[in-house]
Amino acid sequence: MLFLIILGVFVFMFSFISKRKHLLATLLSLEGLMLFIFCLFYFFSSSYLNLHNFALLFLTLTACEGALGLSLLVTIVRTHGGDKFNSLNFLQC
């Protein structure tokens, strides 16, 4: 079980690094990475330590991060017409 969780973390980390051209793919891989890290926290809190409160705080901050990422995605798509990083020029207003 622990091996599968750690493998999932590495798969989503590789996906986060390799899909950095599109913002939506980056956000989805980041959410998957946070989900597997939450599973890792939950596994360790049930086995070794009492980290249930920290896991709940982590899950709350992950949900806030997802909401901020989606609002940023909507704003970028409305202003620039797409989520591809090559077409974005943040130096212009």
PDB file of N, CA, C and O in Angstrom:
ATOM      1  N   MET A   1       0.826  -1.191   0.000  1.00  0.00           N
ATOM      2  CA  MET A   1       0.000   0.000   0.000  1.00  0.00           C
ATOM      3  C   MET A   1       0.873   1.258   0.000  1.00  0.00           C
ATOM      4  O   MET A   1       0.629   2.191  -0.765  1.00  0.00           O
ATOM      5  N   LEU A   2       1.871   1.272   0.848  1.00  0.00           N
ATOM      6  CA  LEU A   2       2.767   2.423   0.915  1.00  0.00           C
ATOM      7  C   LEU A   2       3.534   2.594  -0.391  1.00  0.00           C
ATOM      8  O   LEU A   2       3.761   3.716  -0.844  1.00  0.00           O
ATOM      9  N   PHE A   3       3.930   1.474  -0.994  1.00  0.00           N
ATOM     10  CA  PHE A   3       4.648   1.538  -2.265  1.00  0.00           C
ATOM     11  C   PHE A   3       3.788   2.171  -3.352  1.00  0.00           C
ATOM     12  O   PHE A   3       4.291   2.961  -4.151  1.00  0.00           O
ATOM     13  N   LEU A   4       2.507   1.839  -3.395  1.00  0.00           N
ATOM     14  CA  LEU A   4       1.617   2.406  -4.404  1.00  0.00           C
ATOM     15  C   LEU A   4       1.407   3.901  -4.199  1.00  0.00           C
ATOM     16  O   LEU A   4       1.310   4.656  -5.166  1.00  0.00           O
ATOM     17  N   ILE A   5       1.336   4.328  -2.945  1.00  0.00           N
ATOM     18  CA  ILE A   5       1.170   5.756  -2.666  1.00  0.00           C
ATOM     19  C   ILE A   5       2.414   6.531  -3.085  1.00  0.00           C
ATOM     20  O   ILE A   5       2.309   7.591  -3.703  1.00  0.00           O
ATOM     21  N   ILE A   6       3.587   6.007  -2.754  1.00  0.00           N
ATOM     22  CA  ILE A   6       4.836   6.678  -3.135  1.00  0.00           C
ATOM     23  C   ILE A   6       5.009   6.666  -4.653  1.00  0.00           C
ATOM     24  O   ILE A   6       5.494   7.641  -5.228  1.00  0.00           O
ATOM     25  N   LEU A   7       4.618   5.571  -5.303  1.00  0.00           N
ATOM     26  CA  LEU A   7       4.668   5.511  -6.761  1.00  0.00           C
ATOM     27  C   LEU A   7       3.731   6.545  -7.382  1.00  0.00           C
ATOM     28  O   LEU A   7       4.080   7.181  -8.377  1.00  0.00           O
ATOM     29  N   GLY A   8       2.549   6.715  -6.802  1.00  0.00           N
ATOM     30  CA  GLY A   8       1.620   7.737  -7.284  1.00  0.00           C
ATOM     31  C   GLY A   8       2.179   9.136  -7.133  1.00  0.00           C
ATOM     32  O   GLY A   8       1.988   9.979  -8.009  1.00  0.00           O
ATOM     33  N   VAL A   9       2.870   9.394  -6.030  1.00  0.00           N
ATOM     34  CA  VAL A   9       3.497  10.707  -5.833  1.00  0.00           C
ATOM     35  C   VAL A   9       4.525  10.966  -6.926  1.00  0.00           C
ATOM     36  O   VAL A   9       4.566  12.060  -7.489  1.00  0.00           O
ATOM     37  N   PHE A  10       5.354   9.976  -7.231  1.00  0.00           N
ATOM     38  CA  PHE A  10       6.373  10.173  -8.256  1.00  0.00           C
ATOM     39  C   PHE A  10       5.770  10.294  -9.652  1.00  0.00           C
ATOM     40  O   PHE A  10       6.277  11.052 -10.479  1.00  0.00           O
ATOM     41  N   VAL A  11       4.690   9.554  -9.924  1.00  0.00           N
ATOM     42  CA  VAL A  11       4.045   9.656 -11.234  1.00  0.00           C
ATOM     43  C   VAL A  11       3.454  11.045 -11.435  1.00  0.00           C
ATOM     44  O   VAL A  11       3.633  11.651 -12.492  1.00  0.00           O
ATOM     45  N   PHE A  12       2.748  11.556 -10.421  1.00  0.00           N
ATOM     46  CA  PHE A  12       2.170  12.882 -10.564  1.00  0.00           C
ATOM     47  C   PHE A  12       3.233  13.970 -10.523  1.00  0.00           C
ATOM     48  O   PHE A  12       3.041  15.029 -11.120  1.00  0.00           O
ATOM     49  N   MET A  13       4.349  13.740  -9.838  1.00  0.00           N
ATOM     50  CA  MET A  13       5.433  14.714  -9.851  1.00  0.00           C
ATOM     51  C   MET A  13       6.068  14.775 -11.242  1.00  0.00           C
ATOM     52  O   MET A  13       6.384  15.856 -11.739  1.00  0.00           O
ATOM     53  N   PHE A  14       6.252  13.611 -11.865  1.00  0.00           N
ATOM     54  CA  PHE A  14       6.777  13.585 -13.227  1.00  0.00           C
ATOM     55  C   PHE A  14       5.803  14.243 -14.193  1.00  0.00           C
ATOM     56  O   PHE A  14       6.219  14.960 -15.103  1.00  0.00           O
ATOM     57  N   SER A  15       4.512  14.006 -14.002  1.00  0.00           N
ATOM     58  CA  SER A  15       3.500  14.637 -14.844  1.00  0.00           C
ATOM     59  C   SER A  15       3.496  16.148 -14.654  1.00  0.00           C
ATOM     60  O   SER A  15       3.326  16.895 -15.617  1.00  0.00           O
ATOM     61  N   PHE A  16       3.682  16.600 -13.420  1.00  0.00           N
ATOM     62  CA  PHE A  16       3.734  18.039 -13.142  1.00  0.00           C
ATOM     63  C   PHE A  16       4.928  18.684 -13.827  1.00  0.00           C
ATOM     64  O   PHE A  16       4.822  19.802 -14.332  1.00  0.00           O
ATOM     65  N   ILE A  17       6.050  18.002 -13.851  1.00  0.00           N
ATOM     66  CA  ILE A  17       7.253  18.558 -14.471  1.00  0.00           C
ATOM     67  C   ILE A  17       7.159  18.518 -15.993  1.00  0.00           C
ATOM     68  O   ILE A  17       7.590  19.457 -16.662  1.00  0.00           O
ATOM     69  N   SER A  18       6.602  17.444 -16.547  1.00  0.00           N
ATOM     70  CA  SER A  18       6.600  17.298 -17.999  1.00  0.00           C
ATOM     71  C   SER A  18       5.469  18.053 -18.685  1.00  0.00           C
ATOM     72  O   SER A  18       5.600  18.387 -19.863  1.00  0.00           O
ATOM     73  N   LYS A  19       4.380  18.334 -18.008  1.00  0.00           N
ATOM     74  CA  LYS A  19       3.229  19.020 -18.619  1.00  0.00           C
ATOM     75  C   LYS A  19       3.187  20.488 -18.223  1.00  0.00           C
ATOM     76  O   LYS A  19       2.134  20.988 -17.827  1.00  0.00           O
ATOM     77  N   ARG A  20       4.289  21.174 -18.322  1.00  0.00           N
ATOM     78  CA  ARG A  20       4.323  22.554 -17.855  1.00  0.00           C
ATOM     79  C   ARG A  20       3.972  23.571 -18.926  1.00  0.00           C
ATOM     80  O   ARG A  20       4.069  24.773 -18.676  1.00  0.00           O
ATOM     81  N   LYS A  21       3.567  23.129 -20.111  1.00  0.00           N
ATOM     82  CA  LYS A  21       3.185  24.064 -21.170  1.00  0.00           C
ATOM     83  C   LYS A  21       1.748  24.544 -21.012  1.00  0.00           C
ATOM     84  O   LYS A  21       1.445  25.692 -21.340  1.00  0.00           O
ATOM     85  N   HIS A  22       0.860  23.689 -20.518  1.00  0.00           N
ATOM     86  CA  HIS A  22      -0.546  24.049 -20.356  1.00  0.00           C
ATOM     87  C   HIS A  22      -0.874  24.171 -18.875  1.00  0.00           C
ATOM     88  O   HIS A  22      -0.508  23.314 -18.071  1.00  0.00           O
ATOM     89  N   LEU A  23      -1.558  25.230 -18.534  1.00  0.00           N
ATOM     90  CA  LEU A  23      -1.880  25.500 -17.137  1.00  0.00           C
ATOM     91  C   LEU A  23      -2.878  24.494 -16.582  1.00  0.00           C
ATOM     92  O   LEU A  23      -2.755  24.094 -15.424  1.00  0.00           O
ATOM     93  N   LEU A  24      -3.862  24.071 -17.374  1.00  0.00           N
ATOM     94  CA  LEU A  24      -4.863  23.128 -16.889  1.00  0.00           C
ATOM     95  C   LEU A  24      -4.236  21.777 -16.573  1.00  0.00           C
ATOM     96  O   LEU A  24      -4.555  21.181 -15.544  1.00  0.00           O
ATOM     97  N   ALA A  25      -3.353  21.281 -17.431  1.00  0.00           N
ATOM     98  CA  ALA A  25      -2.680  20.010 -17.168  1.00  0.00           C
ATOM     99  C   ALA A  25      -1.771  20.115 -15.948  1.00  0.00           C
ATOM    100  O   ALA A  25      -1.645  19.161 -15.180  1.00  0.00           O
ATOM    101  N   THR A  26      -1.145  21.259 -15.772  1.00  0.00           N
ATOM    102  CA  THR A  26      -0.299  21.477 -14.606  1.00  0.00           C
ATOM    103  C   THR A  26      -1.117  21.477 -13.326  1.00  0.00           C
ATOM    104  O   THR A  26      -0.712  20.885 -12.326  1.00  0.00           O
ATOM    105  N   LEU A  27      -2.271  22.141 -13.353  1.00  0.00           N
ATOM    106  CA  LEU A  27      -3.128  22.178 -12.167  1.00  0.00           C
ATOM    107  C   LEU A  27      -3.698  20.805 -11.834  1.00  0.00           C
ATOM    108  O   LEU A  27      -3.797  20.445 -10.661  1.00  0.00           O
ATOM    109  N   LEU A  28      -4.075  20.035 -12.855  1.00  0.00           N
ATOM    110  CA  LEU A  28      -4.600  18.688 -12.602  1.00  0.00           C
ATOM    111  C   LEU A  28      -3.536  17.768 -12.010  1.00  0.00           C
ATOM    112  O   LEU A  28      -3.820  16.996 -11.094  1.00  0.00           O
ATOM    113  N   SER A  29      -2.324  17.848 -12.525  1.00  0.00           N
ATOM    114  CA  SER A  29      -1.266  17.009 -11.967  1.00  0.00           C
ATOM    115  C   SER A  29      -0.886  17.462 -10.563  1.00  0.00           C
ATOM    116  O   SER A  29      -0.519  16.637  -9.727  1.00  0.00           O
ATOM    117  N   LEU A  30      -0.969  18.758 -10.293  1.00  0.00           N
ATOM    118  CA  LEU A  30      -0.700  19.257  -8.946  1.00  0.00           C
ATOM    119  C   LEU A  30      -1.767  18.780  -7.963  1.00  0.00           C
ATOM    120  O   LEU A  30      -1.449  18.439  -6.824  1.00  0.00           O
ATOM    121  N   GLU A  31      -3.023  18.755  -8.390  1.00  0.00           N
ATOM    122  CA  GLU A  31      -4.094  18.249  -7.524  1.00  0.00           C
ATOM    123  C   GLU A  31      -3.927  16.755  -7.257  1.00  0.00           C
ATOM    124  O   GLU A  31      -4.151  16.296  -6.137  1.00  0.00           O
ATOM    125  N   GLY A  32      -3.537  15.999  -8.276  1.00  0.00           N
ATOM    126  CA  GLY A  32      -3.286  14.573  -8.064  1.00  0.00           C
ATOM    127  C   GLY A  32      -2.124  14.339  -7.119  1.00  0.00           C
ATOM    128  O   GLY A  32      -2.167  13.435  -6.284  1.00  0.00           O
ATOM    129  N   LEU A  33      -1.088  15.149  -7.247  1.00  0.00           N
ATOM    130  CA  LEU A  33       0.060  15.058  -6.351  1.00  0.00           C
ATOM    131  C   LEU A  33      -0.345  15.347  -4.915  1.00  0.00           C
ATOM    132  O   LEU A  33       0.079  14.648  -3.994  1.00  0.00           O
ATOM    133  N   MET A  34      -1.164  16.372  -4.721  1.00  0.00           N
ATOM    134  CA  MET A  34      -1.623  16.702  -3.368  1.00  0.00           C
ATOM    135  C   MET A  34      -2.523  15.608  -2.799  1.00  0.00           C
ATOM    136  O   MET A  34      -2.500  15.349  -1.595  1.00  0.00           O
ATOM    137  N   LEU A  35      -3.312  14.966  -3.655  1.00  0.00           N
ATOM    138  CA  LEU A  35      -4.164  13.874  -3.189  1.00  0.00           C
ATOM    139  C   LEU A  35      -3.326  12.700  -2.697  1.00  0.00           C
ATOM    140  O   LEU A  35      -3.629  12.120  -1.655  1.00  0.00           O
ATOM    141  N   PHE A  36      -2.282  12.345  -3.429  1.00  0.00           N
ATOM    142  CA  PHE A  36      -1.434  11.242  -2.993  1.00  0.00           C
ATOM    143  C   PHE A  36      -0.610  11.612  -1.761  1.00  0.00           C
ATOM    144  O   PHE A  36      -0.342  10.750  -0.924  1.00  0.00           O
ATOM    145  N   ILE A  37      -0.208  12.866  -1.635  1.00  0.00           N
ATOM    146  CA  ILE A  37       0.494  13.290  -0.421  1.00  0.00           C
ATOM    147  C   ILE A  37      -0.447  13.244   0.775  1.00  0.00           C
ATOM    148  O   ILE A  37      -0.032  12.893   1.879  1.00  0.00           O
ATOM    149  N   PHE A  38      -1.727  13.601   0.558  1.00  0.00           N
ATOM    150  CA  PHE A  38      -2.717  13.467   1.626  1.00  0.00           C
ATOM    151  C   PHE A  38      -2.890  12.003   2.026  1.00  0.00           C
ATOM    152  O   PHE A  38      -2.987  11.693   3.213  1.00  0.00           O
ATOM    153  N   CYS A  39      -2.928  11.107   1.047  1.00  0.00           N
ATOM    154  CA  CYS A  39      -3.024   9.671   1.357  1.00  0.00           C
ATOM    155  C   CYS A  39      -1.804   9.206   2.139  1.00  0.00           C
ATOM    156  O   CYS A  39      -1.921   8.365   3.031  1.00  0.00           O
ATOM    157  N   LEU A  40      -0.644   9.744   1.814  1.00  0.00           N
ATOM    158  CA  LEU A  40       0.572   9.411   2.556  1.00  0.00           C
ATOM    159  C   LEU A  40       0.491   9.905   3.991  1.00  0.00           C
ATOM    160  O   LEU A  40       0.867   9.179   4.911  1.00  0.00           O
ATOM    161  N   PHE A  41       0.003  11.135   4.202  1.00  0.00           N
ATOM    162  CA  PHE A  41      -0.208  11.649   5.560  1.00  0.00           C
ATOM    163  C   PHE A  41      -1.195  10.787   6.329  1.00  0.00           C
ATOM    164  O   PHE A  41      -0.972  10.474   7.499  1.00  0.00           O
ATOM    165  N   TYR A  42      -2.278  10.404   5.679  1.00  0.00           N
ATOM    166  CA  TYR A  42      -3.297   9.602   6.349  1.00  0.00           C
ATOM    167  C   TYR A  42      -2.756   8.222   6.707  1.00  0.00           C
ATOM    168  O   TYR A  42      -3.080   7.678   7.763  1.00  0.00           O
ATOM    169  N   PHE A  43      -1.930   7.657   5.825  1.00  0.00           N
ATOM    170  CA  PHE A  43      -1.332   6.351   6.106  1.00  0.00           C
ATOM    171  C   PHE A  43      -0.406   6.428   7.312  1.00  0.00           C
ATOM    172  O   PHE A  43      -0.439   5.554   8.179  1.00  0.00           O
ATOM    173  N   PHE A  44       0.423   7.471   7.372  1.00  0.00           N
ATOM    174  CA  PHE A  44       1.329   7.605   8.504  1.00  0.00           C
ATOM    175  C   PHE A  44       0.610   7.984   9.783  1.00  0.00           C
ATOM    176  O   PHE A  44       1.029   7.582  10.868  1.00  0.00           O
ATOM    177  N   SER A  45      -0.468   8.752   9.678  1.00  0.00           N
ATOM    178  CA  SER A  45      -1.181   9.146  10.896  1.00  0.00           C
ATOM    179  C   SER A  45      -1.939   7.978  11.493  1.00  0.00           C
ATOM    180  O   SER A  45      -2.098   7.911  12.712  1.00  0.00           O
ATOM    181  N   SER A  46      -2.409   7.063  10.675  1.00  0.00           N
ATOM    182  CA  SER A  46      -3.122   5.918  11.224  1.00  0.00           C
ATOM    183  C   SER A  46      -2.161   4.846  11.726  1.00  0.00           C
ATOM    184  O   SER A  46      -2.532   4.034  12.573  1.00  0.00           O
ATOM    185  N   SER A  47      -0.940   4.834  11.218  1.00  0.00           N
ATOM    186  CA  SER A  47       0.002   3.785  11.609  1.00  0.00           C
ATOM    187  C   SER A  47       0.939   4.209  12.734  1.00  0.00           C
ATOM    188  O   SER A  47       1.116   3.466  13.699  1.00  0.00           O
ATOM    189  N   TYR A  48       1.532   5.374  12.626  1.00  0.00           N
ATOM    190  CA  TYR A  48       2.604   5.737  13.537  1.00  0.00           C
ATOM    191  C   TYR A  48       2.273   6.924  14.446  1.00  0.00           C
ATOM    192  O   TYR A  48       2.374   6.823  15.669  1.00  0.00           O
ATOM    193  N   LEU A  49       1.888   8.016  13.860  1.00  0.00           N
ATOM    194  CA  LEU A  49       1.729   9.255  14.617  1.00  0.00           C
ATOM    195  C   LEU A  49       0.273   9.696  14.627  1.00  0.00           C
ATOM    196  O   LEU A  49      -0.559   9.157  13.897  1.00  0.00           O
ATOM    197  N   ASN A  50      -0.015  10.656  15.442  1.00  0.00           N
ATOM    198  CA  ASN A  50      -1.351  11.222  15.503  1.00  0.00           C
ATOM    199  C   ASN A  50      -1.363  12.531  14.719  1.00  0.00           C
ATOM    200  O   ASN A  50      -1.231  13.611  15.294  1.00  0.00           O
ATOM    201  N   LEU A  51      -1.520  12.422  13.410  1.00  0.00           N
ATOM    202  CA  LEU A  51      -1.474  13.589  12.534  1.00  0.00           C
ATOM    203  C   LEU A  51      -2.818  13.862  11.866  1.00  0.00           C
ATOM    204  O   LEU A  51      -2.850  14.439  10.779  1.00  0.00           O
ATOM    205  N   HIS A  52      -3.915  13.466  12.480  1.00  0.00           N
ATOM    206  CA  HIS A  52      -5.220  13.647  11.852  1.00  0.00           C
ATOM    207  C   HIS A  52      -5.555  15.125  11.671  1.00  0.00           C
ATOM    208  O   HIS A  52      -6.118  15.505  10.644  1.00  0.00           O
ATOM    209  N   ASN A  53      -5.221  15.952  12.638  1.00  0.00           N
ATOM    210  CA  ASN A  53      -5.508  17.381  12.524  1.00  0.00           C
ATOM    211  C   ASN A  53      -4.672  18.025  11.424  1.00  0.00           C
ATOM    212  O   ASN A  53      -5.164  18.877  10.685  1.00  0.00           O
ATOM    213  N   PHE A  54      -3.416  17.621  11.317  1.00  0.00           N
ATOM    214  CA  PHE A  54      -2.557  18.164  10.267  1.00  0.00           C
ATOM    215  C   PHE A  54      -3.030  17.718   8.889  1.00  0.00           C
ATOM    216  O   PHE A  54      -2.970  18.492   7.934  1.00  0.00           O
ATOM    217  N   ALA A  55      -3.499  16.486   8.779  1.00  0.00           N
ATOM    218  CA  ALA A  55      -4.009  16.000   7.499  1.00  0.00           C
ATOM    219  C   ALA A  55      -5.261  16.765   7.090  1.00  0.00           C
ATOM    220  O   ALA A  55      -5.445  17.059   5.909  1.00  0.00           O
ATOM    221  N   LEU A  56      -6.116  17.087   8.040  1.00  0.00           N
ATOM    222  CA  LEU A  56      -7.313  17.868   7.739  1.00  0.00           C
ATOM    223  C   LEU A  56      -6.949  19.289   7.319  1.00  0.00           C
ATOM    224  O   LEU A  56      -7.563  19.834   6.401  1.00  0.00           O
ATOM    225  N   LEU A  57      -5.975  19.890   7.967  1.00  0.00           N
ATOM    226  CA  LEU A  57      -5.495  21.215   7.582  1.00  0.00           C
ATOM    227  C   LEU A  57      -4.880  21.182   6.184  1.00  0.00           C
ATOM    228  O   LEU A  57      -5.098  22.092   5.385  1.00  0.00           O
ATOM    229  N   PHE A  58      -4.125  20.149   5.896  1.00  0.00           N
ATOM    230  CA  PHE A  58      -3.509  19.992   4.578  1.00  0.00           C
ATOM    231  C   PHE A  58      -4.575  19.852   3.497  1.00  0.00           C
ATOM    232  O   PHE A  58      -4.449  20.439   2.422  1.00  0.00           O
ATOM    233  N   LEU A  59      -5.618  19.084   3.774  1.00  0.00           N
ATOM    234  CA  LEU A  59      -6.699  18.911   2.813  1.00  0.00           C
ATOM    235  C   LEU A  59      -7.450  20.223   2.586  1.00  0.00           C
ATOM    236  O   LEU A  59      -7.860  20.513   1.462  1.00  0.00           O
ATOM    237  N   THR A  60      -7.630  21.004   3.627  1.00  0.00           N
ATOM    238  CA  THR A  60      -8.286  22.303   3.500  1.00  0.00           C
ATOM    239  C   THR A  60      -7.451  23.259   2.655  1.00  0.00           C
ATOM    240  O   THR A  60      -7.986  23.946   1.783  1.00  0.00           O
ATOM    241  N   LEU A  61      -6.159  23.307   2.904  1.00  0.00           N
ATOM    242  CA  LEU A  61      -5.282  24.181   2.116  1.00  0.00           C
ATOM    243  C   LEU A  61      -5.177  23.717   0.667  1.00  0.00           C
ATOM    244  O   LEU A  61      -5.018  24.539  -0.235  1.00  0.00           O
ATOM    245  N   THR A  62      -5.265  22.413   0.436  1.00  0.00           N
ATOM    246  CA  THR A  62      -5.253  21.893  -0.925  1.00  0.00           C
ATOM    247  C   THR A  62      -6.509  22.312  -1.677  1.00  0.00           C
ATOM    248  O   THR A  62      -6.442  22.638  -2.862  1.00  0.00           O
ATOM    249  N   ALA A  63      -7.647  22.305  -1.002  1.00  0.00           N
ATOM    250  CA  ALA A  63      -8.891  22.758  -1.638  1.00  0.00           C
ATOM    251  C   ALA A  63      -8.820  24.248  -1.961  1.00  0.00           C
ATOM    252  O   ALA A  63      -9.293  24.678  -3.013  1.00  0.00           O
ATOM    253  N   CYS A  64      -8.235  25.032  -1.069  1.00  0.00           N
ATOM    254  CA  CYS A  64      -8.060  26.469  -1.338  1.00  0.00           C
ATOM    255  C   CYS A  64      -7.114  26.690  -2.509  1.00  0.00           C
ATOM    256  O   CYS A  64      -7.340  27.578  -3.332  1.00  0.00           O
ATOM    257  N   GLU A  65      -6.068  25.899  -2.588  1.00  0.00           N
ATOM    258  CA  GLU A  65      -5.120  25.999  -3.692  1.00  0.00           C
ATOM    259  C   GLU A  65      -5.792  25.652  -5.012  1.00  0.00           C
ATOM    260  O   GLU A  65      -5.529  26.295  -6.028  1.00  0.00           O
ATOM    261  N   GLY A  66      -6.647  24.655  -5.009  1.00  0.00           N
ATOM    262  CA  GLY A  66      -7.371  24.292  -6.226  1.00  0.00           C
ATOM    263  C   GLY A  66      -8.320  25.381  -6.679  1.00  0.00           C
ATOM    264  O   GLY A  66      -8.428  25.657  -7.874  1.00  0.00           O
ATOM    265  N   ALA A  67      -9.009  26.001  -5.735  1.00  0.00           N
ATOM    266  CA  ALA A  67      -9.935  27.088  -6.080  1.00  0.00           C
ATOM    267  C   ALA A  67      -9.182  28.295  -6.627  1.00  0.00           C
ATOM    268  O   ALA A  67      -9.626  28.915  -7.594  1.00  0.00           O
ATOM    269  N   LEU A  68      -8.058  28.630  -6.023  1.00  0.00           N
ATOM    270  CA  LEU A  68      -7.256  29.752  -6.528  1.00  0.00           C
ATOM    271  C   LEU A  68      -6.671  29.451  -7.904  1.00  0.00           C
ATOM    272  O   LEU A  68      -6.603  30.330  -8.763  1.00  0.00           O
ATOM    273  N   GLY A  69      -6.252  28.212  -8.107  1.00  0.00           N
ATOM    274  CA  GLY A  69      -5.719  27.825  -9.410  1.00  0.00           C
ATOM    275  C   GLY A  69      -6.761  27.893 -10.503  1.00  0.00           C
ATOM    276  O   GLY A  69      -6.475  28.348 -11.610  1.00  0.00           O
ATOM    277  N   LEU A  70      -7.978  27.440 -10.200  1.00  0.00           N
ATOM    278  CA  LEU A  70      -9.037  27.511 -11.205  1.00  0.00           C
ATOM    279  C   LEU A  70      -9.457  28.946 -11.497  1.00  0.00           C
ATOM    280  O   LEU A  70      -9.758  29.281 -12.643  1.00  0.00           O
ATOM    281  N   SER A  71      -9.479  29.790 -10.480  1.00  0.00           N
ATOM    282  CA  SER A  71      -9.818  31.194 -10.738  1.00  0.00           C
ATOM    283  C   SER A  71      -8.721  31.872 -11.555  1.00  0.00           C
ATOM    284  O   SER A  71      -9.019  32.706 -12.410  1.00  0.00           O
ATOM    285  N   LEU A  72      -7.468  31.531 -11.308  1.00  0.00           N
ATOM    286  CA  LEU A  72      -6.370  32.054 -12.119  1.00  0.00           C
ATOM    287  C   LEU A  72      -6.470  31.554 -13.554  1.00  0.00           C
ATOM    288  O   LEU A  72      -6.205  32.304 -14.493  1.00  0.00           O
ATOM    289  N   LEU A  73      -6.852  30.289 -13.727  1.00  0.00           N
ATOM    290  CA  LEU A  73      -7.016  29.730 -15.067  1.00  0.00           C
ATOM    291  C   LEU A  73      -8.123  30.445 -15.831  1.00  0.00           C
ATOM    292  O   LEU A  73      -7.949  30.769 -17.006  1.00  0.00           O
ATOM    293  N   VAL A  74      -9.246  30.695 -15.189  1.00  0.00           N
ATOM    294  CA  VAL A  74     -10.353  31.399 -15.843  1.00  0.00           C
ATOM    295  C   VAL A  74      -9.937  32.813 -16.219  1.00  0.00           C
ATOM    296  O   VAL A  74     -10.267  33.288 -17.305  1.00  0.00           O
ATOM    297  N   THR A  75      -9.221  33.483 -15.339  1.00  0.00           N
ATOM    298  CA  THR A  75      -8.768  34.846 -15.629  1.00  0.00           C
ATOM    299  C   THR A  75      -7.796  34.873 -16.798  1.00  0.00           C
ATOM    300  O   THR A  75      -7.890  35.749 -17.658  1.00  0.00           O
ATOM    301  N   ILE A  76      -6.873  33.934 -16.842  1.00  0.00           N
ATOM    302  CA  ILE A  76      -5.889  33.896 -17.931  1.00  0.00           C
ATOM    303  C   ILE A  76      -6.555  33.548 -19.253  1.00  0.00           C
ATOM    304  O   ILE A  76      -6.213  34.124 -20.286  1.00  0.00           O
ATOM    305  N   VAL A  77      -7.499  32.616 -19.236  1.00  0.00           N
ATOM    306  CA  VAL A  77      -8.187  32.258 -20.476  1.00  0.00           C
ATOM    307  C   VAL A  77      -9.025  33.426 -20.982  1.00  0.00           C
ATOM    308  O   VAL A  77      -9.104  33.648 -22.190  1.00  0.00           O
ATOM    309  N   ARG A  78      -9.644  34.165 -20.089  1.00  0.00           N
ATOM    310  CA  ARG A  78     -10.445  35.320 -20.521  1.00  0.00           C
ATOM    311  C   ARG A  78      -9.585  36.449 -21.072  1.00  0.00           C
ATOM    312  O   ARG A  78      -9.980  37.114 -22.028  1.00  0.00           O
ATOM    313  N   THR A  79      -8.426  36.671 -20.489  1.00  0.00           N
ATOM    314  CA  THR A  79      -7.608  37.798 -20.945  1.00  0.00           C
ATOM    315  C   THR A  79      -6.715  37.444 -22.125  1.00  0.00           C
ATOM    316  O   THR A  79      -6.522  38.275 -23.013  1.00  0.00           O
ATOM    317  N   HIS A  80      -6.162  36.226 -22.161  1.00  0.00           N
ATOM    318  CA  HIS A  80      -5.195  35.868 -23.201  1.00  0.00           C
ATOM    319  C   HIS A  80      -5.739  34.892 -24.232  1.00  0.00           C
ATOM    320  O   HIS A  80      -5.101  34.685 -25.265  1.00  0.00           O
ATOM    321  N   GLY A  81      -6.882  34.295 -23.991  1.00  0.00           N
ATOM    322  CA  GLY A  81      -7.481  33.415 -24.982  1.00  0.00           C
ATOM    323  C   GLY A  81      -7.043  31.968 -24.910  1.00  0.00           C
ATOM    324  O   GLY A  81      -7.506  31.167 -25.722  1.00  0.00           O
ATOM    325  N   GLY A  82      -6.196  31.594 -24.003  1.00  0.00           N
ATOM    326  CA  GLY A  82      -5.766  30.209 -23.886  1.00  0.00           C
ATOM    327  C   GLY A  82      -4.925  30.007 -22.646  1.00  0.00           C
ATOM    328  O   GLY A  82      -4.542  30.959 -21.966  1.00  0.00           O
ATOM    329  N   ASP A  83      -4.645  28.731 -22.362  1.00  0.00           N
ATOM    330  CA  ASP A  83      -3.868  28.434 -21.164  1.00  0.00           C
ATOM    331  C   ASP A  83      -2.459  27.970 -21.484  1.00  0.00           C
ATOM    332  O   ASP A  83      -1.749  27.487 -20.602  1.00  0.00           O
ATOM    333  N   LYS A  84      -2.047  28.110 -22.733  1.00  0.00           N
ATOM    334  CA  LYS A  84      -0.711  27.680 -23.117  1.00  0.00           C
ATOM    335  C   LYS A  84       0.306  28.726 -22.684  1.00  0.00           C
ATOM    336  O   LYS A  84       0.114  29.919 -22.919  1.00  0.00           O
ATOM    337  N   PHE A  85       1.389  28.279 -22.049  1.00  0.00           N
ATOM    338  CA  PHE A  85       2.370  29.209 -21.511  1.00  0.00           C
ATOM    339  C   PHE A  85       3.197  29.898 -22.589  1.00  0.00           C
ATOM    340  O   PHE A  85       3.744  30.972 -22.342  1.00  0.00           O
ATOM    341  N   ASN A  86       3.302  29.310 -23.775  1.00  0.00           N
ATOM    342  CA  ASN A  86       4.073  29.961 -24.834  1.00  0.00           C
ATOM    343  C   ASN A  86       3.377  31.212 -25.347  1.00  0.00           C
ATOM    344  O   ASN A  86       4.037  32.168 -25.755  1.00  0.00           O
ATOM    345  N   SER A  87       2.040  31.211 -25.328  1.00  0.00           N
ATOM    346  CA  SER A  87       1.309  32.359 -25.858  1.00  0.00           C
ATOM    347  C   SER A  87       1.113  33.456 -24.822  1.00  0.00           C
ATOM    348  O   SER A  87       0.623  34.534 -25.157  1.00  0.00           O
ATOM    349  N   LEU A  88       1.481  33.207 -23.591  1.00  0.00           N
ATOM    350  CA  LEU A  88       1.282  34.200 -22.544  1.00  0.00           C
ATOM    351  C   LEU A  88       2.499  35.110 -22.443  1.00  0.00           C
ATOM    352  O   LEU A  88       3.639  34.645 -22.422  1.00  0.00           O
ATOM    353  N   ASN A  89       2.243  36.388 -22.382  1.00  0.00           N
ATOM    354  CA  ASN A  89       3.302  37.353 -22.173  1.00  0.00           C
ATOM    355  C   ASN A  89       2.877  38.215 -20.997  1.00  0.00           C
ATOM    356  O   ASN A  89       2.062  39.124 -21.155  1.00  0.00           O
ATOM    357  N   PHE A  90       3.415  37.941 -19.835  1.00  0.00           N
ATOM    358  CA  PHE A  90       3.000  38.623 -18.622  1.00  0.00           C
ATOM    359  C   PHE A  90       3.650  39.991 -18.458  1.00  0.00           C
ATOM    360  O   PHE A  90       3.340  40.708 -17.507  1.00  0.00           O
ATOM    361  N   LEU A  91       4.548  40.365 -19.370  1.00  0.00           N
ATOM    362  CA  LEU A  91       5.179  41.669 -19.267  1.00  0.00           C
ATOM    363  C   LEU A  91       4.293  42.768 -19.830  1.00  0.00           C
ATOM    364  O   LEU A  91       4.485  43.943 -19.520  1.00  0.00           O
ATOM    365  N   GLN A  92       3.320  42.391 -20.660  1.00  0.00           N
ATOM    366  CA  GLN A  92       2.394  43.375 -21.210  1.00  0.00           C
ATOM    367  C   GLN A  92       1.154  43.447 -20.336  1.00  0.00           C
ATOM    368  O   GLN A  92       0.759  42.455 -19.724  1.00  0.00           O
ATOM    369  N   CYS A  93       0.547  44.609 -20.281  1.00  0.00           N
ATOM    370  CA  CYS A  93      -0.690  44.776 -19.519  1.00  0.00           C
ATOM    371  C   CYS A  93      -1.900  44.482 -20.359  1.00  0.00           C
ATOM    372  O   CYS A  93      -3.027  44.575 -19.871  1.00  0.00           O
TER     373      CYS A  93
END
